Amino acid sequence: MTEIAATVDDASLRKGTDWLSQASLRPTRQRIALAALLVGDGEDRHVTAEGLHLASRSAGQKISLATVYNTLRAFCDAGLMKEVRVEGARSYFDTRTDEHPHFLFEDDGSLTDAPAEDLEIARLPELPEGTRLASVDVVIRLRRDG
């Protein structure tokens, strides 16, 4: 998982603004600042709302945790990010939007991409009548030795 940058500079603001322009989202000051933290360096990342809130405060942004949650939901609704639910209400938000598996390291709670080319799902159970497959989410839980 790539750490969230602790600064918001002109280059990352431009990248964040360009990223937002891919969706029909109004580019508010808060959205641009959060987008700059998420994609300003061009790296894919998995963040929690709390982690992004902390990074925004470290970068000198005055954005409430509620606004961070609402903005992440708006980014997901616009197709800019995907939510990865790992247990109960615990979620990560992924800037990589294609279908791919994840490794969840249980000792520190970090989430990273797993190599999709190594994953094979031979078959799925028969779906209940009147339903269709929306997605298959693969989260592989790991514990480090020692």
ZAMARGU-4260 file (C-alpha; in steps of 0.2 Angstrom, whole numbers, plus 5000, padded with zeros to 4 digits):
<rodrens>
0) 5000/5000/5000 | 5007/5017/4995 | 5007/5030/5009 | 4996/5045/5007 | 5007/5061/5003
5) 5007/5073/5017 | 5008/5088/5006 | 4996/5096/4993 | 5006/5106/4980 | 5002/5114/4963
10) 5006/5098/4953 | 4996/5086/4964 | 4981/5099/4964 | 4982/5099/4945 | 4982/5080/4944
15) 4968/5079/4957 | 4957/5092/4947 | 4960/5082/4931 | 4955/5066/4940 | 4939/5074/4946
20) 4935/5080/4928 | 4933/5062/4923 | 4917/5062/4933 | 4902/5073/4934 | 4908/5080/4951
25) 4908/5098/4956 | 4926/5102/4960 | 4925/5109/4977 | 4940/5115/4987 | 4938/5099/4998
30) 4936/5087/4984 | 4951/5094/4975 | 4962/5093/4990 | 4957/5075/4994 | 4959/5070/4976
35) 4977/5078/4976 | 4981/5067/4991 | 4974/5052/4983 | 4981/5053/4965 | 4992/5068/4965
40) 5008/5057/4964 | 5000/5045/4951 | 5001/5030/4963 | 4987/5018/4966 | 4982/5017/4985
45) 4970/5009/4997 | 4964/5021/5011 | 4952/5022/5025 | 4942/5037/5028 | 4951/5040/5045
50) 4968/5038/5036 | 4964/5051/5023 | 4957/5062/5036 | 4973/5061/5045 | 4983/5064/5029
55) 4973/5079/5025 | 4975/5087/5042 | 4994/5084/5041 | 4994/5093/5024 | 4986/5108/5032
60) 4968/5105/5025 | 4953/5109/5037 | 4941/5095/5031 | 4930/5086/5043 | 4929/5067/5045
65) 4911/5068/5039 | 4916/5077/5023 | 4930/5064/5020 | 4917/5050/5021 | 4905/5059/5010
70) 4918/5063/4997 | 4924/5045/4997 | 4906/5039/4994 | 4904/5052/4980 | 4921/5047/4972
75) 4914/5029/4972 | 4897/5033/4966 | 4906/5043/4951 | 4916/5028/4947 | 4933/5036/4952
80) 4936/5023/4966 | 4930/5007/4973 | 4925/5002/4991 | 4933/4986/4997 | 4924/4980/5013
85) 4934/4969/5023 | 4924/4966/5039 | 4907/4973/5045 | 4908/4992/5043 | 4927/4992/5040
90) 4931/4998/5022 | 4945/5003/5012 | 4944/5014/4996 | 4954/5009/4981 | 4959/5021/4967
95) 4962/5006/4956 | 4944/5003/4949 | 4947/4987/4939 | 4942/4970/4946 | 4957/4963/4956
100) 4960/4953/4972 | 4968/4960/4988 | 4979/4955/5002 | 4973/4960/5019 | 4987/4959/5032
105) 4978/4956/5048 | 4993/4961/5060 | 4993/4979/5054 | 4977/4981/5044 | 4985/4986/5028
110) 4977/4981/5011 | 4987/4979/4995 | 4983/4973/4978 | 4986/4954/4975 | 4992/4948/4958
115) 4976/4945/4948 | 4985/4934/4935 | 4988/4921/4948 | 4970/4919/4954 | 4958/4906/4947
120) 4940/4904/4951 | 4934/4888/4943 | 4916/4890/4946 | 4903/4899/4957 | 4888/4891/4966
125) 4872/4892/4957 | 4864/4909/4960 | 4847/4910/4968 | 4832/4912/4957 | 4829/4930/4952
130) 4847/4937/4955 | 4862/4941/4944 | 4880/4942/4949 | 4885/4960/4953 | 4904/4956/4957
135) 4915/4944/4966 | 4927/4952/4979 | 4942/4942/4984 | 4951/4947/5000 | 4965/4935/5005
140) 4968/4937/5024 | 4986/4935/5029 | 4996/4934/5045 | 5015/4938/5045 | 5027/4925/5053
145) 5036/4930/5068
</rodrens>
